[in-house]
Amino acid sequence: MEPLLTLKTASVLLAVAALGGLTMAGIRFGGKPQPPIWLAMLHGFLAAAAVTLLLYAYCTVGLPTLAGWALLLFLIAAAGGAFLNLNYHWKMQPLPMGLIAGHAALAVAGFALLLAATWTAMHV
């Protein structure tokens, strides 16, 4: 497994997942209690694929330090996303905007670290 290819692949998967996340946040902050279930599932599956890929690489071939910190933030954000999904979305309750913002902030910080790690790895 090539660490740089792993970083690039995870970055692309997370970028697409982020587009779904932004769409869902726009739906919620636009006044609807929750986004469509299919969109939430797609967002979660794409993000989970990227995080699984990063975790596997971290445990096998190793990743740059920044990517390790990004992985930690993504794992925390994933726990928050699962909490939102299981405790609100599936119970058809309005998603709390504060939890959405916290989930997004962790994911954005993780994504920034991942991009920095990928950029650095490309230019070494």
PALUMPA-969634 format. One record per residue: residue number from 1; residue in three letters; y, x, z of N, C-alpha, C in turn. Coordinates in Angstrom, 1 decimal. Example, Ala and Ser with C-alpha at 12.3 -4.5 7.8 and 13.67 -1.06 7.14 Angstrom:
<atoms>
1,ALA,-5.7,13.2,7.8,-4.5,12.3,7.8,-3.3,13.2,7.8
2,SER,-2.2,12.8,7.1,-1.1,13.7,7.1,0.0,12.9,7.9
</atoms>
This chain:
<atoms>
1,MET,-1.2,0.9,0.0,0.0,0.0,0.0,1.2,0.9,0.0
2,GLU,2.1,0.6,-0.9,3.4,1.3,-1.0,4.5,0.7,-0.1
3,PRO,5.0,1.4,0.9,6.0,0.8,1.7,7.2,0.2,1.0
4,LEU,7.7,1.0,0.0,8.9,0.5,-0.7,8.7,-0.8,-1.4
5,LEU,7.5,-0.9,-2.1,7.2,-2.1,-2.8,7.1,-3.3,-1.8
6,THR,6.5,-3.0,-0.6,6.4,-4.0,0.4,7.8,-4.5,0.8
7,LEU,8.7,-3.6,1.0,10.1,-3.9,1.4,10.7,-4.8,0.3
8,LYS,10.6,-4.4,-0.9,11.2,-5.1,-2.0,10.6,-6.5,-2.2
9,THR,9.3,-6.6,-2.1,8.6,-7.9,-2.2,9.0,-8.8,-1.1
10,ALA,9.0,-8.3,0.2,9.4,-9.1,1.3,10.9,-9.6,1.2
11,SER,11.7,-8.7,0.7,13.2,-9.0,0.5,13.3,-10.2,-0.5
12,VAL,12.6,-10.2,-1.6,12.7,-11.2,-2.6,12.1,-12.5,-2.0
13,LEU,11.0,-12.5,-1.3,10.4,-13.7,-0.7,11.4,-14.3,0.3
14,LEU,12.0,-13.4,1.1,13.0,-13.9,2.1,14.3,-14.4,1.5
15,ALA,14.7,-13.8,0.4,15.9,-14.3,-0.3,15.7,-15.8,-0.8
16,VAL,14.5,-16.0,-1.4,14.2,-17.4,-1.8,14.1,-18.3,-0.6
17,ALA,13.4,-17.9,0.4,13.3,-18.7,1.6,14.7,-19.0,2.2
18,ALA,15.6,-18.0,2.1,17.0,-18.2,2.6,17.7,-19.3,1.8
19,LEU,17.5,-19.3,0.5,18.1,-20.4,-0.3,17.6,-21.8,0.2
20,GLY,16.4,-21.9,0.5,15.9,-23.1,1.1,16.5,-23.4,2.4
21,GLY,16.6,-22.4,3.3,17.2,-22.5,4.6,18.7,-23.0,4.5
22,LEU,19.4,-22.4,3.6,20.8,-22.8,3.4,20.9,-24.2,2.9
23,THR,20.0,-24.6,2.0,20.0,-26.0,1.5,19.7,-27.0,2.7
24,MET,18.7,-26.6,3.5,18.3,-27.5,4.6,19.5,-27.6,5.7
25,ALA,20.1,-26.4,5.9,21.3,-26.5,6.8,22.4,-27.3,6.3
26,GLY,22.6,-27.2,5.0,23.6,-28.1,4.4,23.3,-29.5,4.5
27,ILE,22.1,-29.9,4.4,21.6,-31.3,4.5,21.9,-31.7,5.9
28,ARG,21.5,-30.9,6.9,21.7,-31.3,8.3,23.1,-31.4,8.7
29,PHE,23.9,-30.3,8.4,25.3,-30.3,8.8,26.1,-31.3,7.9
30,GLY,25.5,-31.8,6.8,26.2,-32.8,6.0,26.0,-34.2,6.6
31,GLY,25.2,-34.3,7.7,25.1,-35.6,8.3,23.7,-36.2,8.4
32,LYS,22.8,-35.7,7.6,21.4,-36.3,7.6,20.7,-35.7,8.8
33,PRO,19.8,-36.4,9.4,19.1,-35.9,10.6,18.1,-34.8,10.3
34,GLN,17.6,-34.8,9.1,16.6,-33.7,8.8,16.4,-33.6,7.3
35,PRO,16.0,-32.4,6.8,15.8,-32.2,5.4,14.4,-32.8,5.0
36,PRO,14.1,-32.8,3.7,12.8,-33.3,3.2,11.7,-32.4,3.8
37,ILE,10.6,-32.9,4.1,9.5,-32.2,4.7,9.0,-31.1,3.7
38,TRP,9.0,-31.4,2.4,8.5,-30.4,1.4,9.3,-29.2,1.4
39,LEU,10.6,-29.4,1.6,11.6,-28.2,1.6,11.4,-27.4,2.8
40,ALA,11.2,-28.0,4.0,10.9,-27.3,5.2,9.6,-26.5,5.1
41,MET,8.6,-27.1,4.5,7.3,-26.4,4.4,7.4,-25.2,3.4
42,LEU,8.1,-25.4,2.3,8.2,-24.3,1.3,9.0,-23.2,2.0
43,HIS,10.1,-23.5,2.7,10.9,-22.5,3.4,10.0,-21.7,4.4
44,GLY,9.2,-22.4,5.2,8.4,-21.8,6.1,7.2,-20.9,5.5
45,PHE,6.6,-21.4,4.5,5.5,-20.7,3.8,6.1,-19.4,3.2
46,LEU,7.2,-19.5,2.5,7.7,-18.2,1.9,8.1,-17.2,2.9
47,ALA,8.8,-17.7,4.0,9.2,-16.7,5.1,8.0,-16.2,5.8
48,ALA,7.0,-17.0,6.0,5.7,-16.5,6.7,5.0,-15.5,5.8
49,ALA,5.0,-15.7,4.5,4.4,-14.8,3.6,5.0,-13.4,3.7
50,ALA,6.4,-13.4,3.7,7.1,-12.2,3.8,6.9,-11.5,5.2
51,VAL,6.9,-12.2,6.2,6.8,-11.7,7.6,5.3,-11.1,7.7
52,THR,4.4,-11.8,7.2,3.0,-11.4,7.2,2.8,-10.0,6.5
53,LEU,3.5,-10.0,5.3,3.4,-8.7,4.5,4.1,-7.6,5.3
54,LEU,5.2,-7.8,5.9,5.9,-6.8,6.7,5.0,-6.4,7.9
55,LEU,4.4,-7.3,8.6,3.6,-7.0,9.8,2.4,-6.2,9.4
56,TYR,1.8,-6.6,8.3,0.6,-5.8,7.8,1.0,-4.4,7.5
57,ALA,2.1,-4.2,6.8,2.6,-2.9,6.4,3.0,-2.1,7.6
58,TYR,3.6,-2.7,8.6,4.0,-2.1,9.8,2.8,-1.5,10.6
59,CYS,1.7,-2.3,10.6,0.5,-1.9,11.3,-0.4,-0.9,10.6
60,THR,-0.2,-0.8,9.3,-1.1,0.0,8.5,-0.4,1.3,8.0
61,VAL,0.6,1.2,7.1,1.2,2.3,6.5,2.5,2.7,7.2
62,GLY,3.0,1.9,8.0,4.3,2.1,8.7,5.5,1.7,7.8
63,LEU,6.5,1.4,8.5,7.8,1.0,7.9,8.9,1.8,8.5
64,PRO,10.1,1.9,7.8,11.2,2.5,8.4,11.7,1.8,9.7
65,THR,12.3,2.5,10.5,12.8,1.9,11.8,13.6,0.6,11.6
66,LEU,14.5,0.6,10.7,15.3,-0.6,10.5,14.4,-1.8,10.1
67,ALA,13.4,-1.5,9.3,12.5,-2.6,8.9,11.7,-3.1,10.1
68,GLY,11.4,-2.2,11.0,10.7,-2.6,12.2,11.5,-3.6,13.0
69,TRP,12.8,-3.2,13.2,13.7,-4.1,13.9,13.9,-5.4,13.2
70,ALA,14.0,-5.4,11.8,14.1,-6.6,11.0,12.9,-7.5,11.3
71,LEU,11.7,-6.9,11.3,10.4,-7.6,11.5,10.5,-8.3,12.9
72,LEU,11.0,-7.6,13.9,11.1,-8.2,15.2,12.0,-9.5,15.2
73,LEU,13.2,-9.3,14.6,14.1,-10.5,14.4,13.5,-11.6,13.7
74,PHE,12.7,-11.3,12.6,12.1,-12.3,11.8,11.0,-13.1,12.6
75,LEU,10.3,-12.3,13.5,9.2,-12.9,14.3,9.9,-13.9,15.3
76,ILE,11.0,-13.5,15.9,11.7,-14.4,16.8,12.3,-15.6,16.1
77,ALA,12.8,-15.4,14.9,13.3,-16.5,14.1,12.2,-17.4,13.7
78,ALA,11.0,-16.9,13.4,9.9,-17.7,13.0,9.5,-18.6,14.1
79,ALA,9.5,-18.0,15.3,9.1,-18.8,16.5,10.1,-20.0,16.7
80,GLY,11.4,-19.7,16.4,12.4,-20.7,16.5,12.2,-21.8,15.4
81,GLY,11.9,-21.3,14.2,11.6,-22.3,13.1,10.4,-23.2,13.4
82,ALA,9.4,-22.6,14.0,8.2,-23.4,14.3,8.6,-24.4,15.4
83,PHE,9.4,-24.0,16.4,9.8,-24.9,17.4,10.6,-26.0,16.9
84,LEU,11.5,-25.7,15.9,12.3,-26.8,15.3,11.4,-27.8,14.6
85,ASN,10.4,-27.2,13.8,9.5,-28.0,13.0,8.7,-28.9,13.9
86,LEU,8.0,-28.3,14.9,7.0,-29.1,15.7,7.7,-30.0,16.7
87,ASN,8.8,-29.6,17.3,9.4,-30.5,18.3,10.5,-31.4,17.8
88,TYR,10.9,-31.3,16.6,12.0,-32.2,16.1,11.6,-32.8,14.7
89,HIS,11.3,-31.9,13.8,11.1,-32.4,12.4,9.9,-33.4,12.3
90,TRP,8.8,-32.9,12.9,7.5,-33.7,12.8,7.6,-35.0,13.7
91,LYS,8.5,-35.0,14.6,8.6,-36.2,15.5,9.8,-37.1,15.0
92,MET,10.3,-36.7,13.8,11.3,-37.5,13.1,12.6,-37.6,14.0
93,GLN,12.9,-36.6,14.7,14.1,-36.5,15.5,15.1,-35.6,14.8
94,PRO,16.4,-35.9,15.0,17.5,-35.1,14.4,17.3,-33.6,14.9
95,LEU,17.4,-32.7,13.9,17.4,-31.3,14.3,18.6,-30.9,15.0
96,PRO,18.5,-30.2,16.1,19.7,-29.8,16.9,20.4,-28.7,16.1
97,MET,21.7,-28.9,15.9,22.5,-28.0,15.1,22.6,-26.6,15.7
98,GLY,22.7,-26.5,17.0,22.7,-25.2,17.7,21.5,-24.4,17.5
99,LEU,20.3,-25.0,17.5,19.1,-24.3,17.3,19.0,-23.9,15.8
100,ILE,19.5,-24.7,14.9,19.5,-24.3,13.5,20.4,-23.1,13.3
101,ALA,21.5,-23.1,14.0,22.4,-21.9,13.8,21.8,-20.7,14.4
102,GLY,21.2,-20.8,15.6,20.5,-19.6,16.2,19.4,-19.1,15.3
103,HIS,18.6,-20.0,14.8,17.5,-19.6,13.9,18.1,-18.8,12.7
104,ALA,19.1,-19.4,12.1,19.7,-18.8,10.9,20.4,-17.4,11.3
105,ALA,21.0,-17.3,12.4,21.7,-16.1,12.8,20.6,-15.0,12.9
106,LEU,19.5,-15.2,13.6,18.5,-14.2,13.7,17.9,-13.8,12.3
107,ALA,17.7,-14.8,11.5,17.1,-14.5,10.2,18.1,-13.7,9.3
108,VAL,19.4,-14.1,9.4,20.4,-13.3,8.6,20.5,-11.9,9.1
109,ALA,20.5,-11.7,10.4,20.5,-10.3,10.9,19.3,-9.5,10.5
110,GLY,18.1,-10.2,10.6,16.9,-9.5,10.1,16.9,-9.2,8.7
111,PHE,17.5,-10.1,7.9,17.6,-9.9,6.4,18.5,-8.7,6.1
112,ALA,19.6,-8.6,6.8,20.6,-7.5,6.6,19.9,-6.2,7.0
113,LEU,19.1,-6.2,8.1,18.4,-4.9,8.4,17.4,-4.6,7.4
114,LEU,16.7,-5.6,6.9,15.6,-5.3,5.9,16.3,-4.8,4.6
115,LEU,17.4,-5.4,4.2,18.1,-4.9,3.0,18.5,-3.4,3.2
116,ALA,19.1,-3.1,4.4,19.5,-1.8,4.7,18.3,-0.8,4.6
117,ALA,17.2,-1.2,5.2,16.0,-0.4,5.2,15.5,-0.2,3.7
118,THR,15.5,-1.2,2.9,15.1,-1.1,1.5,16.0,-0.2,0.7
119,TRP,17.3,-0.4,0.9,18.3,0.4,0.2,18.1,1.9,0.6
120,THR,18.0,2.2,1.9,17.8,3.5,2.3,16.5,4.1,1.8
121,ALA,15.4,3.4,1.8,14.2,3.9,1.3,14.2,4.2,-0.2
122,MET,15.0,3.4,-1.0,15.1,3.6,-2.4,15.9,4.9,-2.7
123,HIS,16.8,5.3,-1.8,17.7,6.4,-2.1,17.3,7.7,-1.3
124,VAL,16.1,7.8,-0.8,15.7,9.0,-0.1,15.1,10.0,-1.0
</atoms>
